[in-house]
Amino acid sequence: MSAPRRKAAPAAKPTKPSPVARPKGNGNRPAVVRMKRIFDQLKAERFPNCQKLAEDLEVSAKTIQRDIEVMTDQLGLPIDYDAQEHGYYFTEAVHEFPTVQVTQGELLALLVAQKSIEQYRGTPYHAQLETAFAKLLAPLDGMTGYAPSDQVVSFKVSAPAVHELDVFDRLGRAISDQVETTFDYRKPGATAPAPRRVQPLHLTHREGRWYLIGHDLDRGAMRTFALGRVDEVELSARWFERPKDFSVDRYFAAALGVRNGTGDHRVRIRFSALAADHVRDRFWHESQEIRDLPDGRLELSLQLADLLEAERLILQWGGQAEALEPTELRSRLAAAGKAIARTHG
C-alpha cells in the first residue's frame, strides 16, 4: 500500500513538458494500458515524469501529460508534481487502479458484437472491426472480473466466398466513385447469366448473404442482386448522381427479407401451438401484429409488397402454419403442396 506523502513546498507544476521523439514500437497500445503502467510507477513511489514515461511507453510526452490529466480529472486519482523529485506522486494512499465497471450483461453484449463481425471476413471492413473490438475489450480483460471467453458465446456465420470478395471490392469502389457498372447476373433458376447495366447504390448484408441495391438502367427500376450470382464486374467512366432520397430502410420497408415488390398485401398466418413460441420470440417485420388465440395458437399479420418470402415461411412449417389471407397466397400454397405431394408420392 502506498503511504501518503506530504505535499512539497510551493513549486511550479510543469505545464508544457519537453516533447520527445516518438520511437517506433508499441505506441498504439490503448490509453488505459498506459495509465495502468503510470499508476504502477506512482504506487511504487518512483516519481515518474513525462519524459521518462514517454520513453518507456513509446509515446510523446504530450500524450503522457494528457493521460495524467485524465487520471486526475476523470478517474479522481490524487496525483501531484514534486519539483524536488522531478516527478509525480500520490498525495494520499491509493489501493487499486479504478476499474472499468462493466456488468456481465454488458460484457456479453460486447462479446456477441465481436463474434458477429465474422460475417465481414475478407471484406475491407473486417480488419478495421477486429482492431476496434480489440481496443474495446483489451482494457476489460483482467480488470473487470469478467474475462471475455470463447466459451461464453459462439456464432456460426457464413463468410463471403472468395468470388464474392472481388465482386464486393469492385462494387464498393463503384458506389464510392458513383460510376455505372456492368456485370453478368444469373437470376434464380436461370441456366445462364444475362448482362446488366446498373447504377450501384448500396451493399447490404441481409438473411445471411450480401446484396447489391442499384438502379437497373435497362429495366428502368431499382433491383436487388445477390453478390454470389454476380460475375464479370466492370466499372465504366460514366458518372451518375446518387438519388438524394434513397434510403435502404425505406427500400426494404415492405419486404419480409430481401424480396421487394410493387404489391400491397395484407398477409395473415395462423400458427399451431407447437410453432407459436418460435414465432412469438422473433421480430419479423415493422408492420407485424401478433394475436394470441385461446387454444395456444397464434396469428401473425404483416403488410408486404411481395408474397414469395411469406410463402416460403409457411412452407417451412408444413402443417403447423396456415395462410388465412390473401386468397392469392392460399392458392400458391395449395399448388406448392400438390407439387410436393407429386414429388414425394
Beta strands, then each sheet from edge to edge (+ up, - down):
strand 1: 79-82
strand 2: 87-90
strand 3: 179-185
strand 4: 194-206
strand 5: 209-216
strand 6: 221-226
strand 7: 230-239
strand 8: 265-271
strand 9: 289-292
strand 10: 298-304
strand 11: 321-325
sheet 1: 1+ 2-
sheet 2: 6+ 5- 4+ 3- 7+
sheet 3: 9+ 10- 8+ 11-
end
